[in-house]
Amino acid sequence: MDFLNRVISFQDIGMLLPLVTLSILAGVVLGVISGLIGPMIHARDMSFGVHGCAELSFAGAAIALYFGQPVVVGGILGSVVAAAILAFLGAKAQQRNSAIAVMLPFGLGVGVLFLSLYRGRSSNSFGLLTGQIVAVDDAQLASLVILAAVVALVLVPTWRPMWFASVDASVARARGVPVRSLNLVFMLCLGLVVAMCVQLIGSLLVMSLLITPTAAAVRVVVRPLYVTLLSMLFAVAAMTIGIVLSLSPGLPISPYVTTVSFAIYLVCLVIGAARDQLGWGRQQTAVARA
């Protein structure tokens, strides 16, 4: 009982909420952009790739922290480098997974090395692993909004051809869709989104926003548009509820975000199983319909 009281508490929640307004806004922005790109990650079977980008983003941020440079810039550079490598070397699933398996331990090792050499505040280094969204300021929120806007301005106009290329690259290429160019654009957008996630929820937990909401959405809906909208809703809910739940106990936000996201997934899993049992079944291949 004492454990539950320490983990779940709403004492003074009304006084604490105004202090994290910027964090909640950042969570909403991050949830929307994560939900937007999540279904394409799912369609491309790139869940492992997200983790690979996150580790190199973590390495870049750790290097920047050690040299006293902006952590955001270092994280973006590391993530974009990883995305570019995957875009050029990951034409086949086997090659892609091999490249990720090489990058992942390398990025984590480099990041741990520079964090060990760093002599500043321990909270700064710990935040790269588990996030520090409660410390969002005006400058961080502005940079997050700008990056999210850039990604949205790229993904929204190219959504249909990019989705086509994600679901069936061979057919899309036969119909004249510039698959290779779209793959590169997608990977660069993924790198930016991963870098944003690493700055706010840490490199270890990016999948709770980029993978889990979409995995939950495809359990209950089929059409790509509905999957995308529901992924956004789930990601925003995980972020905002996680922030609110973490306030009064004064604990890191990351466990709350991951727990809420996982709870949403379990609910959708049960709903999907019930639909199948009742004969309403969904054909997973129908997800390819635009």
C-alpha positions, 0 to 999 in steps of 0.5 A: 500500500505504501508503494502505491501511495508513493507511485500514484498520488494526486496531492496538490495536483491543482497547484502543480499543473500550471508549472508544467504547461509547457511540458504538456504542450510539448507532449501534445506536439510530440504525440501528434508527430509520433502518431503521424509517422508511426503507421508508416514505421509499422508498415515498413516493419521498422520497429528495430530501426527506431531503436537504432536511430535512438541509440545514435541520437543518444550518442550524438547528444552525449558527445554534444553534452561533453563538449558543451554544445547544444544537446538538441543539435547533437541528438539530431545529427546522430539520429539523421546519420543513422537514418541516412545509413539505413536509407542507403544500406537498408534496401533489403530487410536482412541488410537493414537489420544487420546495419541496425544491429551494428549501429545499436551497440556502437551508439550505446557504447559511445554514448555511455563513454561520453556520459562517463567522461562528463563531469557536469550535473548527473541529471543532464546525463540521466535525462538522455536515457530517461528523458526530462520533459518536465524541464521543457522551457520556451526555447526547447518548446519552440525548437520542438514545434519547428522540427515537428512542423518541418516533418509535418510539412514533408509527410502530409503532402506526400502521405499517399505515395509514401504510404504506397511505397511503405506497403508495397514498394515493388508495385509502387515502383512499377506505377512510377512512384519514386520509391528510393527518394521517398525512402530517403525522405521518410528516413530523414523524417524518422531521424528528426522525430526520433531525435525529438523523442530522445530529448524528451522521453529518453533514448531507452523509451522512444518505442512507447511513442513511435511503436506502441500507439500504432500497434494498438491502433491496428488492433481496432481499425483498418483504414490507414487514415483511421490508424493514423488518427488513432495513433495520434490520439493514443500517443497524445493520451500517453504523454499527457496522462503520463505527465499528470500522473508523475507530478504529485509523486515527483517521479520520472515521467517515462515509466508513466508514459510507457505504462499508459501506452502499454495499457492502451495497447492491452485494451485494444488487444482485448477489443480486437480479440473480441471482434475476431471471436464475434466474427467481425474479423479484420483482414490485416492486408486491408491496411494497404488501402489508402 
